[in-house]
Amino acid sequence: MKQIVIEGGKILQGEIKISGAKNSAVALIPASLLSDEIVKIDNIPNISDIDALNEILEYLGATVKREGTLMTIDSKNIVNKEIPENISKKLRASYYFMSALLGKYKKVEMYFPGGCSIGARPIDQTLKTFKALGATVKEDGNKYTITADRLVGTTIQLDMPSVGATINTLLVAVKAEGTTILKNAAKEPEIVNVATFLNNMGANIKGAGTSKIVIEGVSKLGRCFTEVIPDRIEAGTYLIAGALIGQNLTIKNVIPEHIESLTLKLKEMGYKMDIGYDSITISMQDKIKPINVKTLGYPGFPTDLQQPLTTLLTQADGKSSLEETIYENRFQNVEYLNKMGANIEIKDRIIDIKGPIDLIGTTVKATDLRAGACLVLAGLKAEGTTVITDIEHVLRGYEDIIQKLLNVGAKIKIEEI
């Protein structure tokens, strides 16, 4: 077991370079199985979620080589066998193997994936896609056996623009017969990243990044190279850190358009930023305005930045409100922020945050990945020492978070307990 210890109040100054996007990489790696040849993916982040996916790849018989941020995957000798619960439960993104294996072999057996406990995360939209394309889904407890004699393209309307269901549709339809038209698709940049990867293999996908995606099935996918886009959630988290306690803190290797929903909210609070081609520089300020925020699918405000932003809103002069529309259990960080002195009230799926308040360091718990990031930010701002337990959640999604913060002046470390 490990914990993070932070001595708060240290000004952050300098540059933080953003790593490859977790939410892209965890889909690109399973997608590699669709290729009949070697694929290379660069800018892979060094996080524990990637290690868990590697474990599944190697369990299936793929040859995986990692050199720095470059991953080379050769899946020509894989065996399509049942993926057991002890490895599928490590992260929700393991369900991308479900669609990749079904798309390639017309059969998959695996257990329901795991991940953070942030509320109901059903896979009904993904299963709807499988069935629409001609697959039969058998559920036995939390084990799924999905088979198809043929996968045939059709028109599919998602009930909601789910990122996971959109990516799973790409993976399963790319080798289906004929044309698949996906309507009400999610528009996140990570989906464009996955579609580009598949097209580089030889797929024919048009419309990724819009609400209508057209997939012309192909019989073979081959050798290719792609690069993971910068992680917009990591970039947003560090940008919020700069707003909290930065002095000319520069976030490098970012695509500003991808986090415009955040920068617009920061401007609404009164922040001035220097936004360049691939960088954003920000500083803390004495008085900031309260705001109202509602999480939505891209290009709306991302649910993954809701919890980190809550820390900043404790410093606003007045009452802010934040509505979570994606996950119903994503306020587990509130208990611990209040323990640090915050004044936050939960009303169903809305929280009211009254500020400004002085955060005080204490012992808190990371209940999930973004809640952990929220508490790291709080610890950086708080007076005294903050101890964060259950930090495995944080290490799942933020590459070298300790070293990156140390490099810009934070006093932070990991301790074994």
BELZITA-V630640 format. One record per residue. N is the residue number from 0. RES is the residue in three letters. OMEGA is omega in whole degrees, -180 to 180 (999 if undefined). Layout:
n->N res->RES omega->OMEGA
n->N res->RES omega->OMEGA
This chain:
n->0 res->MET omega->180
n->1 res->LYS omega->174
n->2 res->GLN omega->176
n->3 res->ILE omega->177
n->4 res->VAL omega->-177
n->5 res->ILE omega->168
n->6 res->GLU omega->-171
n->7 res->GLY omega->174
n->8 res->GLY omega->-180
n->9 res->LYS omega->-179
n->10 res->ILE omega->178
n->11 res->LEU omega->-176
n->12 res->GLN omega->-179
n->13 res->GLY omega->-176
n->14 res->GLU omega->172
n->15 res->ILE omega->179
n->16 res->LYS omega->-177
n->17 res->ILE omega->180
n->18 res->SER omega->176
n->19 res->GLY omega->-173
n->20 res->ALA omega->175
n->21 res->LYS omega->-173
n->22 res->ASN omega->170
n->23 res->SER omega->-174
n->24 res->ALA omega->-177
n->25 res->VAL omega->174
n->26 res->ALA omega->-179
n->27 res->LEU omega->-177
n->28 res->ILE omega->174
n->29 res->PRO omega->180
n->30 res->ALA omega->-179
n->31 res->SER omega->-179
n->32 res->LEU omega->180
n->33 res->LEU omega->180
n->34 res->SER omega->175
n->35 res->ASP omega->-178
n->36 res->GLU omega->-179
n->37 res->ILE omega->174
n->38 res->VAL omega->178
n->39 res->LYS omega->179
n->40 res->ILE omega->-179
n->41 res->ASP omega->-179
n->42 res->ASN omega->176
n->43 res->ILE omega->179
n->44 res->PRO omega->179
n->45 res->ASN omega->-179
n->46 res->ILE omega->-174
n->47 res->SER omega->176
n->48 res->ASP omega->178
n->49 res->ILE omega->177
n->50 res->ASP omega->-180
n->51 res->ALA omega->177
n->52 res->LEU omega->176
n->53 res->ASN omega->180
n->54 res->GLU omega->179
n->55 res->ILE omega->177
n->56 res->LEU omega->-177
n->57 res->GLU omega->176
n->58 res->TYR omega->180
n->59 res->LEU omega->177
n->60 res->GLY omega->177
n->61 res->ALA omega->174
n->62 res->THR omega->-176
n->63 res->VAL omega->178
n->64 res->LYS omega->179
n->65 res->ARG omega->177
n->66 res->GLU omega->-175
n->67 res->GLY omega->180
n->68 res->THR omega->-178
n->69 res->LEU omega->177
n->70 res->MET omega->176
n->71 res->THR omega->-175
n->72 res->ILE omega->176
n->73 res->ASP omega->-174
n->74 res->SER omega->-176
n->75 res->LYS omega->-179
n->76 res->ASN omega->-177
n->77 res->ILE omega->176
n->78 res->VAL omega->-178
n->79 res->ASN omega->-179
n->80 res->LYS omega->-178
n->81 res->GLU omega->175
n->82 res->ILE omega->-172
n->83 res->PRO omega->-174
n->84 res->GLU omega->-175
n->85 res->ASN omega->175
n->86 res->ILE omega->-180
n->87 res->SER omega->-175
n->88 res->LYS omega->-175
n->89 res->LYS omega->178
n->90 res->LEU omega->-179
n->91 res->ARG omega->-176
n->92 res->ALA omega->176
n->93 res->SER omega->-179
n->94 res->TYR omega->171
n->95 res->TYR omega->173
n->96 res->PHE omega->180
n->97 res->MET omega->-177
n->98 res->SER omega->180
n->99 res->ALA omega->-180
n->100 res->LEU omega->176
n->101 res->LEU omega->180
n->102 res->GLY omega->-175
n->103 res->LYS omega->-171
n->104 res->TYR omega->-177
n->105 res->LYS omega->176
n->106 res->LYS omega->174
n->107 res->VAL omega->174
n->108 res->GLU omega->177
n->109 res->MET omega->-179
n->110 res->TYR omega->180
n->111 res->PHE omega->-176
n->112 res->PRO omega->180
n->113 res->GLY omega->-178
n->114 res->GLY omega->-178
n->115 res->CYS omega->178
n->116 res->SER omega->-178
n->117 res->ILE omega->178
n->118 res->GLY omega->-179
n->119 res->ALA omega->178
n->120 res->ARG omega->-174
n->121 res->PRO omega->177
n->122 res->ILE omega->-177
n->123 res->ASP omega->180
n->124 res->GLN omega->176
n->125 res->THR omega->180
n->126 res->LEU omega->176
n->127 res->LYS omega->178
n->128 res->THR omega->-180
n->129 res->PHE omega->-178
n->130 res->LYS omega->-180
n->131 res->ALA omega->-180
n->132 res->LEU omega->175
n->133 res->GLY omega->-178
n->134 res->ALA omega->172
n->135 res->THR omega->-177
n->136 res->VAL omega->177
n->137 res->LYS omega->179
n->138 res->GLU omega->176
n->139 res->ASP omega->-172
n->140 res->GLY omega->177
n->141 res->ASN omega->175
n->142 res->LYS omega->180
n->143 res->TYR omega->170
n->144 res->THR omega->-173
n->145 res->ILE omega->-177
n->146 res->THR omega->177
n->147 res->ALA omega->171
n->148 res->ASP omega->177
n->149 res->ARG omega->170
n->150 res->LEU omega->-174
n->151 res->VAL omega->-178
n->152 res->GLY omega->-180
n->153 res->THR omega->175
n->154 res->THR omega->-177
n->155 res->ILE omega->176
n->156 res->GLN omega->177
n->157 res->LEU omega->178
n->158 res->ASP omega->175
n->159 res->MET omega->-177
n->160 res->PRO omega->-178
n->161 res->SER omega->178
n->162 res->VAL omega->-178
n->163 res->GLY omega->-179
n->164 res->ALA omega->178
n->165 res->THR omega->179
n->166 res->ILE omega->179
n->167 res->ASN omega->177
n->168 res->THR omega->176
n->169 res->LEU omega->-174
n->170 res->LEU omega->-177
n->171 res->VAL omega->-175
n->172 res->ALA omega->-171
n->173 res->VAL omega->177
n->174 res->LYS omega->177
n->175 res->ALA omega->178
n->176 res->GLU omega->175
n->177 res->GLY omega->-171
n->178 res->THR omega->172
n->179 res->THR omega->176
n->180 res->ILE omega->-180
n->181 res->LEU omega->180
n->182 res->LYS omega->-175
n->183 res->ASN omega->179
n->184 res->ALA omega->172
n->185 res->ALA omega->-171
n->186 res->LYS omega->-173
n->187 res->GLU omega->178
n->188 res->PRO omega->180
n->189 res->GLU omega->178
n->190 res->ILE omega->177
n->191 res->VAL omega->179
n->192 res->ASN omega->180
n->193 res->VAL omega->180
n->194 res->ALA omega->178
n->195 res->THR omega->178
n->196 res->PHE omega->-179
n->197 res->LEU omega->178
n->198 res->ASN omega->177
n->199 res->ASN omega->176
n->200 res->MET omega->-178
n->201 res->GLY omega->178
n->202 res->ALA omega->179
n->203 res->ASN omega->-177
n->204 res->ILE omega->178
n->205 res->LYS omega->174
n->206 res->GLY omega->178
n->207 res->ALA omega->-175
n->208 res->GLY omega->174
n->209 res->THR omega->-177
n->210 res->SER omega->178
n->211 res->LYS omega->-179
n->212 res->ILE omega->179
n->213 res->VAL omega->-178
n->214 res->ILE omega->173
n->215 res->GLU omega->-177
n->216 res->GLY omega->176
n->217 res->VAL omega->-178
n->218 res->SER omega->-174
n->219 res->LYS omega->172
n->220 res->LEU omega->-171
n->221 res->GLY omega->-176
n->222 res->ARG omega->176
n->223 res->CYS omega->176
n->224 res->PHE omega->172
n->225 res->THR omega->-180
n->226 res->GLU omega->178
n->227 res->VAL omega->178
n->228 res->ILE omega->176
n->229 res->PRO omega->-176
n->230 res->ASP omega->-177
n->231 res->ARG omega->180
n->232 res->ILE omega->174
n->233 res->GLU omega->179
n->234 res->ALA omega->180
n->235 res->GLY omega->180
n->236 res->THR omega->-179
n->237 res->TYR omega->175
n->238 res->LEU omega->176
n->239 res->ILE omega->176
n->240 res->ALA omega->178
n->241 res->GLY omega->177
n->242 res->ALA omega->-180
n->243 res->LEU omega->-171
n->244 res->ILE omega->180
n->245 res->GLY omega->172
n->246 res->GLN omega->-174
n->247 res->ASN omega->176
n->248 res->LEU omega->-177
n->249 res->THR omega->176
n->250 res->ILE omega->-175
n->251 res->LYS omega->180
n->252 res->ASN omega->179
n->253 res->VAL omega->171
n->254 res->ILE omega->-172
n->255 res->PRO omega->180
n->256 res->GLU omega->-177
n->257 res->HIS omega->179
n->258 res->ILE omega->-179
n->259 res->GLU omega->178
n->260 res->SER omega->177
n->261 res->LEU omega->-177
n->262 res->THR omega->176
n->263 res->LEU omega->177
n->264 res->LYS omega->178
n->265 res->LEU omega->176
n->266 res->LYS omega->178
n->267 res->GLU omega->178
n->268 res->MET omega->178
n->269 res->GLY omega->-179
n->270 res->TYR omega->172
n->271 res->LYS omega->-178
n->272 res->MET omega->172
n->273 res->ASP omega->-176
n->274 res->ILE omega->180
n->275 res->GLY omega->-179
n->276 res->TYR omega->-178
n->277 res->ASP omega->-179
n->278 res->SER omega->175
n->279 res->ILE omega->178
n->280 res->THR omega->-176
n->281 res->ILE omega->175
n->282 res->SER omega->174
n->283 res->MET omega->174
n->284 res->GLN omega->-170
n->285 res->ASP omega->-175
n->286 res->LYS omega->179
n->287 res->ILE omega->-175
n->288 res->LYS omega->174
n->289 res->PRO omega->-180
n->290 res->ILE omega->172
n->291 res->ASN omega->-176
n->292 res->VAL omega->175
n->293 res->LYS omega->-180
n->294 res->THR omega->-180
n->295 res->LEU omega->172
n->296 res->GLY omega->-179
n->297 res->TYR omega->11
n->298 res->PRO omega->176
n->299 res->GLY omega->-176
n->300 res->PHE omega->-173
n->301 res->PRO omega->176
n->302 res->THR omega->-178
n->303 res->ASP omega->176
n->304 res->LEU omega->-180
n->305 res->GLN omega->-178
n->306 res->GLN omega->175
n->307 res->PRO omega->-179
n->308 res->LEU omega->-179
n->309 res->THR omega->178
n->310 res->THR omega->180
n->311 res->LEU omega->-177
n->312 res->LEU omega->174
n->313 res->THR omega->-178
n->314 res->GLN omega->-180
n->315 res->ALA omega->-177
n->316 res->ASP omega->-178
n->317 res->GLY omega->-177
n->318 res->LYS omega->173
n->319 res->SER omega->173
n->320 res->SER omega->-178
n->321 res->LEU omega->-179
n->322 res->GLU omega->179
n->323 res->GLU omega->-177
n->324 res->THR omega->-174
n->325 res->ILE omega->-178
n->326 res->TYR omega->-175
n->327 res->GLU omega->-176
n->328 res->ASN omega->-175
n->329 res->ARG omega->176
n->330 res->PHE omega->-179
n->331 res->GLN omega->177
n->332 res->ASN omega->-173
n->333 res->VAL omega->179
n->334 res->GLU omega->-175
n->335 res->TYR omega->173
n->336 res->LEU omega->177
n->337 res->ASN omega->177
n->338 res->LYS omega->179
n->339 res->MET omega->176
n->340 res->GLY omega->-179
n->341 res->ALA omega->178
n->342 res->ASN omega->-175
n->343 res->ILE omega->179
n->344 res->GLU omega->179
n->345 res->ILE omega->175
n->346 res->LYS omega->-178
n->347 res->ASP omega->-178
n->348 res->ARG omega->176
n->349 res->ILE omega->171
n->350 res->ILE omega->173
n->351 res->ASP omega->-177
n->352 res->ILE omega->180
n->353 res->LYS omega->-179
n->354 res->GLY omega->1
n->355 res->PRO omega->178
n->356 res->ILE omega->175
n->357 res->ASP omega->177
n->358 res->LEU omega->-179
n->359 res->ILE omega->-179
n->360 res->GLY omega->177
n->361 res->THR omega->178
n->362 res->THR omega->-177
n->363 res->VAL omega->-174
n->364 res->LYS omega->174
n->365 res->ALA omega->-177
n->366 res->THR omega->177
n->367 res->ASP omega->-172
n->368 res->LEU omega->-174
n->369 res->ARG omega->171
n->370 res->ALA omega->177
n->371 res->GLY omega->177
n->372 res->ALA omega->177
n->373 res->CYS omega->-177
n->374 res->LEU omega->173
n->375 res->VAL omega->178
n->376 res->LEU omega->179
n->377 res->ALA omega->179
n->378 res->GLY omega->178
n->379 res->LEU omega->-178
n->380 res->LYS omega->-169
n->381 res->ALA omega->172
n->382 res->GLU omega->177
n->383 res->GLY omega->-172
n->384 res->THR omega->174
n->385 res->THR omega->177
n->386 res->VAL omega->-179
n->387 res->ILE omega->179
n->388 res->THR omega->-180
n->389 res->ASP omega->-173
n->390 res->ILE omega->176
n->391 res->GLU omega->177
n->392 res->HIS omega->-178
n->393 res->VAL omega->-177
n->394 res->LEU omega->175
n->395 res->ARG omega->-167
n->396 res->GLY omega->-178
n->397 res->TYR omega->-179
n->398 res->GLU omega->174
n->399 res->ASP omega->-175
n->400 res->ILE omega->-179
n->401 res->ILE omega->-177
n->402 res->GLN omega->180
n->403 res->LYS omega->179
n->404 res->LEU omega->175
n->405 res->LEU omega->-177
n->406 res->ASN omega->-178
n->407 res->VAL omega->170
n->408 res->GLY omega->178
n->409 res->ALA omega->172
n->410 res->LYS omega->-170
n->411 res->ILE omega->179
n->412 res->LYS omega->172
n->413 res->ILE omega->177
n->414 res->GLU omega->172
n->415 res->GLU omega->179
n->416 res->ILE omega->999
